Amino acid sequence: MRKFWYITGELAEVQRYINVPMRWCEQYPARERREFWIAADDGRDIKLVVHSRVMPVRRGHQINVLLLGDWVVGLANLTTGRQVNFVSEDPPLLLRKCDALAVLAILAGGVAAAVAWDARSLVITVPVALMYLPLRVLGRWLATCRLRCQVSHWLASSAREPRTREVALLASPSPRLHNVYKFCQKHRRPKD
């Protein structure tokens, strides 16, 4: 089970870059990446990177960022009320370059097994090689749809939260509804 984390804080800095994939299998649908720093509620500065064309925040805005591991999947701007589901805006690619390499490896392994042991191993190898790409694409599509729904649910629950800065620091989205855990642990008490 995947765990989501969220960070609440003030956006300290945001920079825009053009994506240049470093590895052979890395491909991003968005040709831009944003690096931004958040001054979290507990006083730490946290750097995050998102591969997206959309960034509805500016420096000084109070934001909630939803993370899945190191991957930024959602952002709620508490200052303006705008939200973005990065899984919907720039979804991960369903078919990647390294999938073709996997099909070739399956075929090569089947041919090697046919030569070394028995020619009947091709009876299994050919259907596996033919079904690999459709099953891989279907699995990625289902995982993306599920993740998109989870992030939309979190954004909808954060939209019902108060908008004022003082109250927004106290009222974070409910973790029991969508398996979200707070990244920066600091409890603020209201001032009397």
C-alpha positions in Angstrom: 0.0 0.0 0.0 1.4 3.4 -1.1 1.6 6.1 1.5 1.0 9.7 0.6 2.6 12.6 2.5 1.8 16.2 2.5 3.7 19.3 3.4 2.2 22.6 4.4 4.2 25.8 4.2 5.0 29.0 2.4 6.5 28.9 -1.0 9.9 30.5 -0.7 11.2 30.2 -4.3 10.2 28.6 -7.6 12.3 28.2 -10.8 11.4 26.9 -14.2 13.7 24.6 -16.3 13.4 22.7 -19.6 13.5 18.9 -19.2 16.3 17.0 -20.7 16.0 13.3 -19.9 19.2 12.0 -18.4 18.6 8.3 -18.7 17.5 6.2 -21.6 14.2 5.1 -20.0 13.3 8.5 -18.5 10.6 10.3 -20.4 8.4 13.1 -19.2 5.3 14.2 -21.0 5.9 17.8 -19.9 8.9 19.5 -21.4 9.2 21.7 -18.3 10.2 21.1 -14.7 9.7 23.3 -11.7 12.0 23.3 -8.7 10.5 25.0 -5.7 11.4 25.5 -2.0 8.9 25.4 0.7 9.4 27.0 4.1 7.6 24.3 6.1 5.6 24.9 9.2 8.4 23.3 11.4 11.0 25.8 10.1 12.8 23.5 7.6 13.3 24.4 3.9 12.3 21.6 1.6 13.2 21.4 -2.1 10.7 19.6 -4.4 10.7 19.0 -8.1 7.6 18.6 -10.3 7.6 17.8 -14.1 4.7 19.9 -15.3 3.7 22.9 -17.4 1.2 24.0 -14.7 2.2 25.8 -11.5 -0.5 27.9 -9.9 1.6 29.4 -7.1 3.9 32.3 -6.6 6.5 33.2 -4.0 4.8 33.9 -0.6 1.7 31.8 -1.2 0.7 29.3 1.5 0.4 25.8 -0.1 -0.2 22.2 0.7 1.8 19.7 -1.5 0.8 16.0 -1.8 3.7 13.6 -2.3 3.9 9.9 -3.2 7.5 9.1 -2.1 9.5 11.9 -3.8 6.9 12.4 -6.6 4.8 15.5 -6.3 1.3 14.5 -7.3 -1.0 17.3 -6.1 -0.8 20.9 -5.0 -3.4 23.1 -3.2 -2.7 26.9 -3.1 -4.3 28.0 0.2 -3.9 31.6 -0.6 -5.7 31.7 -3.9 -7.8 28.5 -3.7 -6.3 27.1 -6.9 -5.4 23.4 -7.1 -3.6 21.2 -9.5 -3.6 17.4 -9.9 -0.3 16.7 -11.6 -1.3 13.2 -12.4 -4.2 14.6 -14.6 -2.3 17.6 -16.0 0.8 15.7 -17.1 0.2 12.0 -16.7 3.1 9.5 -16.9 3.6 7.9 -20.2 2.0 4.5 -20.7 4.5 3.1 -23.2 8.2 3.7 -22.6 11.4 3.1 -24.6 12.6 0.4 -22.2 9.5 -1.7 -22.8 10.7 -2.5 -26.4 14.0 -3.6 -24.8 12.0 -5.9 -22.4 10.2 -7.5 -25.4 13.5 -8.1 -27.2 14.9 -9.6 -24.0 11.9 -12.0 -23.7 12.3 -13.1 -27.3 16.0 -13.5 -27.0 15.6 -15.6 -23.8 13.0 -17.7 -25.6 15.2 -18.3 -28.6 18.1 -19.2 -26.3 16.0 -21.6 -24.4 14.7 -23.2 -27.7 18.3 -23.6 -28.9 19.7 -24.9 -25.6 16.9 -27.2 -24.4 13.7 -27.6 -26.4 12.1 -25.9 -29.4 8.7 -26.1 -27.7 9.7 -23.3 -25.3 8.8 -20.9 -28.2 5.2 -21.9 -27.7 5.3 -20.0 -24.4 7.8 -17.3 -25.4 5.9 -15.9 -28.4 2.5 -15.3 -26.6 4.4 -13.8 -23.6 6.3 -11.4 -25.9 3.1 -10.4 -27.7 1.1 -9.9 -24.6 3.8 -8.0 -22.6 3.2 -4.6 -24.1 -0.6 -4.5 -23.9 -0.6 -5.8 -20.4 2.1 -3.4 -19.3 0.2 -0.4 -20.8 -3.1 -1.6 -19.2 -1.4 -2.0 -15.8 0.1 1.5 -16.0 -3.2 3.0 -17.2 -5.2 1.4 -14.3 -2.5 2.6 -11.8 -2.6 6.1 -13.2 -6.5 6.2 -13.0 -6.4 5.0 -9.4 -3.7 7.6 -8.5 -5.6 10.4 -10.3 -8.8 9.5 -8.2 -6.9 9.5 -4.9 -5.2 12.8 -5.6 -8.6 14.4 -6.7 -10.1 13.1 -3.5 -7.4 14.7 -1.4 -7.7 18.0 -3.4 -11.5 18.0 -2.9 -11.1 17.5 0.9 -8.5 20.3 1.1 -10.9 22.6 -0.8 -13.4 22.3 2.1 -10.8 23.6 4.5 -10.6 27.2 5.6 -8.7 29.7 3.5 -7.2 32.1 6.1 -3.5 31.6 6.7 -3.7 31.2 10.5 -6.6 28.7 10.4 -5.1 26.8 7.4 -2.0 26.0 9.5 -4.2 24.4 12.1 -6.7 22.6 9.8 -4.9 20.2 7.5 -6.7 17.6 5.4 -8.0 14.6 7.3 -5.5 11.7 7.1 -8.1 8.9 7.7 -10.0 9.5 4.5 -7.3 9.0 2.0 -4.2 7.5 3.7 -2.3 10.9 3.8 0.4 11.4 6.4 1.8 14.8 7.5 5.5 15.1 6.6 6.4 18.0 8.9 5.3 17.1 12.4 4.6 20.2 14.4 1.5 20.9 16.3 0.3 24.5 16.5 -2.0 25.6 19.2 -4.4 28.4 18.7 -3.6 31.6 20.5 -6.1 32.8 23.0 
